[in-house]
Amino acid sequence: MNLKKGDNVQIITGKDKGKRGKIVRVVADKNQVVVEGLNLRIRHARGRREGEKGQRIEFAAPLNASNVMVVDSRTNKTTRLGSKKLADGKKIRISRVTGEEI
C-alpha cells in the first residue's frame, strides 16, 4: 500500500464521494485507511453507572484504500502514485500526473 499517514486524499466512491481529508490511520493488513472527519459512524454506548445516561459516539470508520486517491499538493488534483529509485538507492513516491515527489 502506497498510502501513508498524513496524506491528503479525496474519496472517489460512496456516500462521501468528492470530499477531501487527511489520513489519520493506516490499517495495512486489511488494506484500509481512516480519513479525518469522513465516513462517520455512530456507536451507541450504555451508561456505566446507575442514573448515568447513554450516549452516541461519532467516529470515523475505516475505508478501503481503493476508494481514495491522493491529492497532489501542487496541482490540487487527484493523482495515482508511482515509485522511483534514486541514485543512492532510496525509493520515493511520485505523482503519475506531474512526475514530482509527493
FENKAGI-V158281 format. One record per helix or strand. SS is the DSSP state (A for helix, B for strand). FROM is the first residue (numbers start at 1). LEN is the number of residues. If there is no record, write none. Layout:
# FENKAGI-V158281
ss=(SS | SS)
from=(FROM | FROM)
len=(LEN | LEN)
This chain:
# FENKAGI-V158281
ss=(B | B | A | B | B | B | B | A | B | B | B | B | B)
from=(8 | 20 | 28 | 32 | 40 | 55 | 63 | 65 | 68 | 78 | 81 | 91 | 101)
len=(4 | 8 | 3 | 4 | 6 | 6 | 2 | 3 | 4 | 2 | 5 | 5 | 1)
